Amino acid sequence: MSADHYLLTNDAPEAMDRFTAFATLFDPSTFRHLDALGLAPGWRCWEVGAGGTTVVSHLAARVGPGGRVLATDINLSWAAGAAAPNVEILEHDVATGTPPGGPFDLVHARLVLVHVPARDAALATMVAALRPGGVLLVEDADPALQPLSCLEETGPEQALANRLRRGFRSLLAERGVDLAYGRSLPRRLRAAGLVDVAADAAFPVSDPACNHLEAATITLVRDQLLDHGIATEAEIERHLAAVVAGRLDLAQPPMISCWGRRPPA
């Protein structure tokens, strides 16, 4: 997948605000899953589509000096903050094949496959990169499962927020995002040959980080919202003012975490 296909580019000034908000909202769940899967000193890990530094840093700390973390992405504008002796950073498109350095004890991807048009090939690449007995953790949102920005539409501000969320979802769908991908992960991991497959979900509601994420996202796609006639300048300004003032109880789509293990040889 080319970087310019991605609606939410890493190059924009708001990208780091999005990474920070995502880390606040979802790192606790991601770290809990990684540790529960046995992440330990000496492991070789591949962080797919890293996009930020927090997960890479967590992996690097857990595997220690005897382990190794390969962090890949199609856009490495975030990479300087992830530098460490046991971290290698590589520009790589997961849909094109396995990177060097495997096989891996752990492969992890968060909010990656939902954006990749060749997501079946990408998932197969990730599974193939596991050593026998290695574990895969894939985490993807499911906006179709919970499409609202405000779960209670109690007034015009909430109605506008939900209309903008619908417009944002339409922009994602135009770029090939599968808005119902998250729910399909257990089936897909089983079909890929993994065993001990299980899943759960994190569902942020009315967290301050939801406000930060919303403001950064709307600012990032502002021109697209205008160009597609989804909202006017005045409506976007009103919405951002309501977000900044904390008048909205904003929610994010559920982040579905699914994990499985490659059978022993």
C-alpha positions as CSV (number, residue, x, y, z in Angstrom):
1,M,0.0,0.0,0.0
2,S,1.4,3.4,-0.9
3,A,1.6,6.0,1.8
4,D,-0.5,8.5,-0.3
5,H,-3.4,6.0,-0.3
6,Y,-3.7,6.4,3.5
7,L,-6.2,9.1,4.5
8,L,-4.6,9.7,7.9
9,T,-1.0,10.4,6.8
10,N,1.9,10.3,9.4
11,D,3.4,13.4,7.8
12,A,0.7,15.9,9.0
13,P,1.3,18.0,12.1
14,E,-1.7,16.4,13.7
15,A,-0.4,12.9,13.3
16,M,1.6,12.9,16.5
17,D,-1.5,14.1,18.4
18,R,-3.4,11.2,17.1
19,F,-0.6,8.7,18.0
20,T,-0.5,10.2,21.6
21,A,-4.3,9.9,21.9
22,F,-4.3,6.3,20.6
23,A,-1.6,5.4,23.0
24,T,-3.5,6.8,26.0
25,L,-6.7,5.0,24.9
26,F,-5.4,1.7,23.8
27,D,-1.9,1.0,25.2
28,P,-3.2,-0.4,28.5
29,S,-5.2,-3.0,26.6
30,T,-2.4,-3.7,24.1
31,F,0.3,-4.1,26.8
32,R,-1.9,-6.3,28.9
33,H,-2.4,-8.6,25.9
34,L,1.3,-8.6,25.0
35,D,2.3,-9.5,28.5
36,A,-0.4,-12.2,28.8
37,L,0.9,-13.8,25.6
38,G,4.2,-14.4,27.4
39,L,6.4,-11.6,26.0
40,A,9.7,-12.2,27.7
41,P,13.5,-11.4,27.6
42,G,15.2,-12.7,24.5
43,W,12.1,-12.7,22.3
44,R,12.3,-11.6,18.6
45,C,9.4,-9.3,17.8
46,W,8.0,-7.7,14.7
47,E,5.9,-4.6,15.2
48,V,4.0,-4.1,11.9
49,G,3.0,-0.6,10.8
50,A,4.4,0.9,14.0
51,G,3.3,4.5,13.3
52,G,4.4,5.6,16.8
53,T,6.9,4.7,19.5
54,T,5.0,3.5,22.6
55,V,4.4,-0.1,21.6
56,V,7.9,-0.4,20.2
57,S,9.4,0.9,23.5
58,H,7.3,-1.5,25.5
59,L,8.4,-4.4,23.4
60,A,12.1,-3.3,23.6
61,A,11.9,-3.0,27.4
62,R,10.3,-6.5,27.8
63,V,12.7,-8.4,25.5
64,G,15.8,-6.7,26.9
65,P,19.3,-6.6,25.5
66,G,19.1,-10.3,24.5
67,G,16.0,-9.7,22.4
68,R,15.2,-7.8,19.2
69,V,12.4,-5.7,18.0
70,L,11.9,-5.0,14.3
71,A,9.5,-2.0,13.7
72,T,8.3,-1.5,10.2
73,D,6.1,1.1,8.5
74,I,5.6,2.6,5.0
75,N,6.3,6.0,6.6
76,L,9.1,6.4,9.1
77,S,8.5,10.1,10.1
78,W,8.0,8.9,13.7
79,A,11.0,6.7,13.9
80,A,13.6,8.9,15.7
81,G,11.8,8.5,19.0
82,A,11.9,4.7,18.9
83,A,15.7,4.3,18.6
84,A,17.2,1.8,21.0
85,P,20.1,-0.7,20.8
86,N,17.7,-3.7,20.4
87,V,15.3,-1.9,18.0
88,E,15.7,-2.0,14.2
89,I,13.5,0.3,12.1
90,L,12.8,-0.5,8.5
91,E,10.6,1.0,5.8
92,H,8.5,-1.9,4.7
93,D,5.0,-2.7,3.3
94,V,3.6,-5.7,5.0
95,A,1.5,-6.5,1.9
96,T,4.6,-7.1,-0.2
97,G,6.3,-9.9,1.8
98,T,8.2,-10.9,4.9
99,P,11.0,-8.5,6.1
100,P,14.4,-9.8,7.1
101,G,15.1,-11.0,10.6
102,G,12.6,-13.7,11.2
103,P,11.2,-16.0,12.2
104,F,9.6,-14.1,15.2
105,D,8.4,-15.2,18.6
106,L,5.7,-12.4,18.4
107,V,4.2,-10.4,15.5
108,H,1.9,-7.5,16.5
109,A,-0.1,-5.0,14.4
110,R,-2.5,-2.3,15.6
111,L,-4.8,-0.4,13.3
112,V,-2.9,-1.7,10.3
113,L,-4.8,-4.4,8.4
114,V,-8.0,-2.5,8.3
115,H,-6.3,0.1,6.1
116,V,-4.4,-2.3,3.8
117,P,-6.2,-3.2,0.6
118,A,-4.3,-6.5,0.3
119,R,-5.1,-7.3,3.9
120,D,-5.4,-11.1,3.3
121,A,-1.9,-11.2,1.8
122,A,-0.6,-9.0,4.7
123,L,-2.1,-11.3,7.3
124,A,-0.6,-14.4,5.5
125,T,2.8,-12.7,5.6
126,M,2.5,-12.0,9.3
127,V,1.5,-15.6,10.1
128,A,4.4,-17.0,7.9
129,A,6.8,-14.8,9.8
130,L,6.1,-16.6,13.1
131,R,8.3,-19.4,14.4
132,P,6.5,-22.6,15.3
133,G,4.8,-21.8,18.6
134,G,5.0,-18.1,18.0
135,V,2.1,-15.7,18.7
136,L,0.3,-13.2,16.6
137,L,-1.7,-10.3,18.1
138,V,-3.8,-8.2,15.6
139,E,-5.8,-5.3,16.8
140,D,-8.2,-3.4,14.6
141,A,-11.2,-1.1,15.0
142,D,-14.7,-2.0,13.9
143,P,-16.4,1.4,13.1
144,A,-19.4,-0.4,11.6
145,L,-20.0,-2.2,14.9
146,Q,-20.4,1.2,16.7
147,P,-20.6,4.0,14.2
148,L,-21.5,6.9,16.5
149,S,-19.4,9.7,17.9
150,C,-21.9,10.6,20.6
151,L,-23.8,7.6,21.9
152,E,-26.6,9.9,23.1
153,E,-27.7,12.3,20.5
154,T,-29.3,14.8,22.9
155,G,-29.0,18.0,20.9
156,P,-27.6,19.7,17.8
157,E,-24.0,19.5,18.8
158,Q,-24.2,15.7,19.3
159,A,-26.1,15.4,16.0
160,L,-23.4,17.4,14.2
161,A,-20.7,15.2,15.8
162,N,-22.5,12.1,14.5
163,R,-22.9,13.5,11.0
164,L,-19.2,14.3,10.9
165,R,-18.4,10.8,12.1
166,R,-20.5,9.3,9.3
167,G,-18.7,11.5,6.8
168,F,-15.3,10.5,8.1
169,R,-16.4,6.8,7.8
170,S,-17.4,7.4,4.2
171,L,-13.9,8.9,3.5
172,L,-12.3,5.9,5.0
173,A,-14.5,3.5,2.9
174,E,-13.5,5.4,-0.3
175,R,-9.9,4.6,0.5
176,G,-10.6,0.9,0.8
177,V,-10.9,0.6,4.6
178,D,-13.0,-2.3,5.7
179,L,-15.2,-0.8,8.4
180,A,-16.3,-4.2,9.7
181,Y,-12.9,-5.9,9.6
182,G,-12.3,-6.1,13.4
183,R,-15.1,-8.5,14.1
184,S,-13.8,-10.9,11.4
185,L,-10.4,-11.4,13.1
186,P,-11.1,-14.6,15.0
187,R,-12.3,-16.3,11.9
188,R,-9.4,-15.0,9.8
189,L,-6.8,-16.2,12.3
190,R,-8.3,-19.6,12.5
191,A,-8.4,-19.8,8.7
192,A,-4.8,-18.8,8.6
193,G,-4.0,-22.0,10.6
194,L,-3.5,-20.4,14.1
195,V,-4.6,-22.2,17.2
196,D,-5.8,-21.1,20.7
197,V,-7.5,-18.1,19.0
198,A,-9.4,-15.7,21.2
199,A,-10.4,-12.0,21.2
200,D,-11.8,-9.2,23.2
201,A,-12.4,-5.5,22.7
202,A,-11.6,-2.1,24.2
203,F,-14.3,0.5,23.9
204,P,-13.4,4.1,25.0
205,V,-16.3,6.3,26.0
206,S,-16.0,9.9,27.3
207,D,-12.3,9.7,28.0
208,P,-10.4,13.1,27.6
209,A,-8.2,11.3,25.1
210,C,-11.2,10.8,22.9
211,N,-11.5,14.6,22.7
212,H,-7.8,15.0,21.7
213,L,-8.2,12.2,19.1
214,E,-11.4,13.8,17.7
215,A,-9.8,17.3,17.4
216,A,-6.7,15.9,15.7
217,T,-8.7,13.7,13.3
218,I,-11.1,16.4,12.2
219,T,-8.3,18.9,11.7
220,L,-6.4,16.3,9.7
221,V,-9.3,15.5,7.3
222,R,-10.8,19.0,7.3
223,D,-10.1,19.7,3.6
224,Q,-11.6,16.3,2.7
225,L,-14.7,17.0,4.7
226,L,-15.0,20.4,2.9
227,D,-14.2,19.0,-0.6
228,H,-16.8,16.2,-0.3
229,G,-19.5,18.6,1.0
230,I,-19.7,16.7,4.3
231,A,-19.5,19.9,6.4
232,T,-19.0,23.6,6.0
233,E,-16.2,25.6,7.6
234,A,-18.7,27.0,10.2
235,E,-19.9,23.5,11.1
236,I,-16.3,22.2,11.6
237,E,-15.5,25.2,13.7
238,R,-18.6,24.7,15.9
239,H,-17.8,21.0,16.3
240,L,-14.1,21.7,17.3
241,A,-15.3,24.4,19.7
242,A,-17.7,21.9,21.4
243,V,-14.9,19.2,21.5
244,V,-12.4,21.6,23.1
245,A,-14.9,22.9,25.6
246,G,-15.6,19.3,26.7
247,R,-19.4,19.5,26.0
248,L,-19.5,16.1,24.1
249,D,-19.2,12.6,25.5
250,L,-17.3,11.2,22.6
251,A,-16.8,7.5,21.9
252,Q,-14.4,5.7,19.7
253,P,-15.2,2.5,17.8
254,P,-14.3,-0.7,19.6
255,M,-10.7,-1.9,19.2
256,I,-10.9,-5.7,18.8
257,S,-7.8,-7.5,19.9
258,C,-7.4,-11.0,18.5
259,W,-4.5,-13.4,19.2
260,G,-3.5,-16.9,18.2
261,R,-0.5,-19.2,18.1
262,R,1.3,-21.0,15.2
263,P,1.2,-24.7,15.9
264,P,4.5,-26.3,17.0
265,A,6.4,-28.0,14.2
